[in-house]
């Protein structure tokens, strides 16, 4: 029977990934509760389970007395000697118990505590596993899609997570069985268990993809200084290198655009502008408005993060972008409010972001 017990624990560890030691602690606590319930609330229960020896020992400790006041905690010397030849008045003796002595109710209570312990262990393991992946990219398989709410259930290893509609790229249409990459935004512990927030729209997804694809970013030679994104449409990435001999933008784009092309494919065709970061606000703002050419950048002399940007007349629409997207992303990237105007001085198409 002991062999079957320990084999069952090993199987739980294999299938659920719950360490045997953790399960044993929960089982010991469950048995102690069962003994306490059947033996008048005594706190003297002893539970020893040794998987290496395959031993399972349960006992209660009683005080050896010459007059019994509490039958659950006291034992007469003559009875104590039946359990230990070294028993003496004033000492204690251990009385081994058989599992069947616990009774059906106690066994059910133990069973419940063990089951609860397994659930807690699974939750704890899930929390620990995902906390180690917070702010990282994980691979997932779309297992189910709610046709009404658009919520996607994903399998991530042996666990399941939910990708809300709001965190899905608007231009993507997920299908069951599809393998996708998601960004783990945050992992918190709640009363209902671990809460895992994952996203396909978070800028961190693009950042991590570049770290994976570009060795110079991974080893720290090139640094991502800022990122702004409108998922499914366009992303702007500002990069910089402390090594003057390294072309930060070129490193990210790769030979013939190969590196950035892989990321664009992963993001289902989302456009990506990689620009050079600069400590000089005028230079950074000018680069951020790429692919448009900039004639000049006039920074607010009063110190407010506002500027006026002049572009050639034929570059105005390009600088502003479709529905103001280029200007909007440049403003998010730089943290500056940008007022774009044409070189001719006609201000009818000013855009402020």
HUFENHU-V601723 format. One record per run of one state. SS is the DSSP state (H for helix, E for strand, C for the rest). FROM is the first residue (numbers start at 1). TO is the last residue. Records with the same first field share a line. If there is no record, write none. Layout:
BEGIN
SS->FROM-TO ; FROM-TO
END
This chain:
BEGIN
C->1-1 ; 17-19 ; 39-44 ; 51-54 ; 66-73 ; 81-91 ; 98-98 ; 132-136 ; 146-151 ; 157-158 ; 164-164 ; 168-178 ; 191-192 ; 200-202 ; 214-214 ; 219-221 ; 231-233 ; 242-247 ; 254-254 ; 267-270 ; 277-280 ; 289-295 ; 300-305 ; 312-312 ; 321-321 ; 335-336 ; 343-350 ; 353-353
H->2-16 ; 20-38 ; 77-80 ; 99-131 ; 165-167 ; 203-213 ; 215-218 ; 248-253 ; 255-266 ; 281-288 ; 313-320 ; 322-334
E->45-50 ; 55-65 ; 74-76 ; 92-97 ; 137-145 ; 152-156 ; 159-163 ; 179-190 ; 193-199 ; 222-230 ; 234-241 ; 271-276 ; 296-299 ; 306-311 ; 337-342 ; 351-352
END
